[in-house]
Amino acid sequence: MEKQYIMSPEIEMKVPLVDLKVQYSLLKDEIDGAIQRVIDNTEFIKGNDLKEFEEEFAKFCGKKFAIGCSSGTTALELAFRVSGISPGDEIITVANTFTATASTIVNVGASPKFIDVDEDTFNMSIGDIEKNISQKTKAIVPVHLYGQPSDMAPIMEIAEKHNLTVIEDCAQAHGAEYEGKRIPVSNIGCFSFYPSKNLGAFGDAGCVVTDDEMKASMASMLLDAGRVRGKKYEHDLVGFNYRMDNIQAAILNVKLKYLQEFNTKRRKNAKLYNDLLSELKGKINLPFEADYSKHVYYVYTIKANDRDKLALFLGQNGITTQIYYPIPLHLQKAYRQLGYKEGDFPVTEKLSKEVLSLPMYPELTEEQIRFVVEKIKSFFSS
């Protein structure tokens, strides 16, 4: 008979995957004050808060320009458009990512060319890149999944060899470092400020960062109806309404000051998980941190053969978990026209059946982590 996991009448503790309320409570006075200033000034669109955030986030990333926009998805689309990606082009990326990485490629008229990922880092398999380059290939899009950078040095070498653009999907890796340098390593990267991210807004928001002044200028125009900056009724391009509103920028200005501290706490929490779960090696695989990487643990993701049963058991004991991503993009109905089938990317497909993200956020307490670990050990000992 299959084992049944029954939730006890009284759950000892509830541990959410992420707790946005606790961070807000810590920064409440600053955030409320920032929002109130925007309201008092009635400066809701393209205000000083946005200008300040763009300047400060560019500095944080070590880039010359940051262009705030309405989401991480629109950031990717803007990056493709300013990089000259056009209909008929092919873009190499991974199937082990959120749909926005690929949907934005399709929405600019190009085609995603999926490749497999590394089983340890979950990021782009370097060995699969060159054999997927064709005459139509125009760019490579590495995804820094879960907070760990892809191995950028060989990616950049391949791109230079084949005259390809590199556009980094940094949506899950704010403040992550590759060989001691904050991402993006290439000339252009895209961030999401979705509320649960390491740097999260109170709604949708995103950003493109680059050292290229021309690309920065074009992105600024495209996101604002093709308007020349400072010229209300002059439109040099056919653009979009992809602006970041000033309230989100004001909130991000407050939270950016604490990002390094929050990332340090995430890393400390990850180490405690690693130490406490180490005796379960063989039953679960802990997150791998590459030598070149400073992982910022947007999520803390283990691998387990009994993933679904473990997730059910933890849920019945008040612990929220998440699977990123249960259906790889190449097997999604939305990308059926690309012609991929089950078995094409064995590592990606294997991960989709094994990965499980445990609660992770800066304010997660040692007591909560020990409770999660206790329940995981209980599952494997029963």
N, C-alpha and C positions, 0 to 999 in steps of 0.2 A: 504494500500500500504506500502511495506517495505521502511524504511528510506534509502535514498541515501546520501552518504557522498562525497561531491564534493570538490576537492582541490581548494583553492583560487588561482587566477592567480599569486599572488606573495606570496610565503611562507615567513612568518616573520623570521623564523630561522630554520636552519637544525641542528638536534642533532643526531649524529651517536650512535649506540649501544656502540662502543668503538672507540677511536681515537688514533691510534698508532703513528701518525705523531707528535702530540703535545708532547708526552713523548720523542720521539726521539729528537725533537728540544731542549728540556730542557737538554738532556744528550749528545747532538751531539758531542761536543769536546772530551769528555771522551770516548765515544763509537768509534768514528772515530780513535782516537789515539790508542785504544786497538786493533782495527782491523788492523791498519797500522803496529803495532809492530809485529803482527802475520805474516803479509805479508813480512815485512822486514827480519824477522828471518826465513822465509819459514818453520815455525814450525806448519804445518797444522793438523797433527794427533798425538794424545798422547803427547801434549806439556806441558810446565810448566803452562799454563793458565788452562788447565784441572785439573792438580794436585792441583793448588791453589783453584779452584772452589770446587772440591770435599772436600777438607779440610774445607773450610769456610762454605759450605752448611751443612756438617755434624755437625759442631759446632752450626750453626743456629738452626738445628732441635734437638739438644741435643743428637745426636747419635755419635758413634765412627767412622762409615764409611759411605761414600757416593760414589756411583759408577755411574758416568755419562754415559749415553747411548744415543741412537739415537732418542728416542721418549718415551712418556708415555706408549705407547702400548708395546714397547720392554721392558720397565721397569717391567711391569706386567708379561710378559712372563718369564723374567729372575727370578723374585721373585717366580713364581710358580715352575720353574725348580729347583732352589736351595733349595726350601722347600720340594722337594721330591714328588711333585704332579705328578701322572703318569696315564696312560690309565686305565679307569674304575673307577677312583675316582670321587666323587661328591663334588662340591664346592658350599656352600650356599652364595648367593648374591642377589641383588635386580634387578628388571626389570626396575626400574626408574633410568636409567643411560645411558651413551654413550656405544655404542656397544663394544668398546675395553675391557671393564670390562669382558664381557662374551666371546668375540671371542678368547681372549688369553687363556681362560680356555679350550675352544674347541680345540685350536691349540696345546695344550700340551697333548691332548687325553682324557681329563677329561670332565665332564658334569656340566653345571651350574644348580643349584637347586634354582630357583627363589623364593623369598618371597616378601610380600607386604611391604609398607612403612608407616611411621607415617604421618598423614595428616598435622600436624603442622610443623615438621622439614623437611619433605620430605625424611628423612633417614630411614634406616633399622628398621622395626618393631620388637622390642625386643621380644614381645610375640609370634612371629611366628617362631623364630629360632629353639627352642628345638623340636617342633613337626615335623620339617622337617629334623632332624638328623637321618641318617640311618647308617648301618654298612659300607656303602661305603663313608660316609662323611669324608673328610680329612681336610677341612679348611673353614673358614668364611671370606668373603671379604666385610667388610663395605665400603661404598662409602661416602665420606664427601662432599655431594652435595652442589653446589652453594657457598661454602666457609664456611659451618657450619659443625663441627665434628659430627659424629654419637655418640650415648651414649655408650662410650667405656667400662665403668666399668662393666655393666652387660654382655656385649659381651665377655669380657675377662674372667669373672667368668664362663660363659657357656662353653667357649672354654677349660678352665682348667678342668672343670668337665668331659668333654667328650674327653679330650686329642686331641684337635684340634688346628691347626695352625691358627693364625689370620694374614691376609695380608691386609693392609689398602690401599685403592685407594684414594690417597691424591691429585689427579690431579687438583682439583679445590679449594684447601684449603691451599696454601702456607702461613705459619705463623699463621694459625688458632690455637686456644688453647682449650684444654679440661681440665677443672678443673685447670686452670693456667699453664698447661704444653703444649708446642707445640707438635702438631702431627708429626709423628705417635706415638701413645701411646704404641703399641705393639712392637715386636722385628723387624718388617720389614714393610716398607711403600714405595709407588711408587708415583713419581711426574711426571707431564708433564710440559714442558716449551714451549708449543705451544705459538705463539706470543701474543695471547690475554690474556693469563693467568696473574695472579697477578705478577708472575715472568716469563717473556716471553723472549724467544730467538728471533732471526731473521730467524727462520725456525723451523724445528722439532728438539726436544731434550728432554731428560728425565733423570730420576735418581732413583736409588734404595738406600734407607738409612736403615741401620741396626746396631745393636750392636754385631752381630755375625760375628766374624772374618772369620770363615770357609765359611759362606754364601757369605760374601763380596769377598773373594778370588775366589770362584767358579763363582760368577757373573762376576768378572773382566776377568776371562778366557773365559767364554762362549761368552761374547760380542766381544771378540777379537780372533776369530777363534780357541778357545780352547787353546790359547797360554799361557805358563807360563810367568808371568810378568817379563820383563827384558831379556827373552830368545826368540829371534826372530823366531827360527825354532824348538822350542820344544813345542809340543802340547799334553797336558795331557787329553784333552777332545775333542769331536767332537763339535765344536762351530759354531758361526755365525759372521757376520759382523754387529754388532749393536753399533759401536762406536759413541760417540759424537765428532764432529770435534772441533778443537781448536779455531776456530773463534767464534763458538757459546759459548764456555766456556769463552772466553775473554769478550764477550758481557754480559754474565750472571754475571761475576765478577763485572762489573760496576754496573749493575742493582741491584744486591743483597745488595749492600751498602744502597740502598734507599728503600728496600722492606718494612721495618717497617713504614717508613714515608708514603709510598704509601698506605699501609693498613689502617693507621690512617685516611688518607684522604677519603678512601672508606667508612669507618665507619661514618665519619662526613657527607658524602653525603647521606648515608643511613638514618641517623637521620633526616636530613633535609627533605628528601622524607617522612619519617614517620610522622613528625610534620605537613607537609603541606597536606598530604593525609588523616590525621586522621579523618576529618569530613566526609569522604566517607565510613566509616565503615558501613557494611551492604550491600554496593554495591561492594566493593572490600575488600579482605583480605590482610593485609600487611605482610611482612616477619616476621616470629616468630624467636626469638633468645632464645634458651634454657638457663636456669640458669647456666648449666655447661659449656657453650660455649662462646668463643670469636669468633664471626662470622667475616670473612674478605671479604665478599661480592664480590666474583668473579663476580657474577651477582646479581642484585636486582630484585627479582621475586615476583610479586603479584598474587593473584587469583581473577578472575572475571567471573561471569556467562556469560557475553556477550563478552568473550575474543576475539573471531574472529572479531567481529564488532569493538571492541575497537582498536585492532591492525590495522585494515584497516583504521580507522579514524585517528589514530596517524600517520600512514604512509603517508596518504594524506596531512598531515600537517607538513611533513618534519622530523618526529621523527621515528627513526629505532628501532624496537623491535625484539625479538626473542622468539621462543617457544622451551624450553628444557623439554621434548621431546615429539613430537606430536604422535608418535607411540611407545608404550612401547616395550621392547625387546621381551616379551613373545608372542607378536602379530606380530613380524617381520617374514618375509618369511625365513630369514637366520636361525631361530631357530625353525622352524616348526616341525623338527624331535623330539623335546623335548615333544611334545604332549599337550602344553598348549592351552587354548582357551579363548575367550572373557568372562569376568566375573570371572576369576580365581583370579585376584588381583584388587578388586574394588577401593581401594584408589588410586593405581597407575593409573588406567584407568580414574578415576575422575580427577586427577591432569592433565593428558594429555589433557583434554578438557578445563581446567581452567587457567593453569599457563601462565604468560606472563612476560618476562624479559624486564625491562626498561633500558635505557642508564645508564651505570655505568663504570666509570674509575676514577683514582685519580685526573685527571686534569679537570673533569667535573665542570663547574662553577655554582655558585648559580643562575645566570641568566638563564642558560640552564635548571636547575632543575625546577625553577619556571615556565618556559615556558611549560615544559612537564606536570607539575601538572595542570597548567591553561587549557591545552587542554584536560586532563583527566576529569577535572571538567566540562568543556564545553560539553564533550560527554554525561555525565550523567545528565546534566541539560536540554539537548535539547529534 
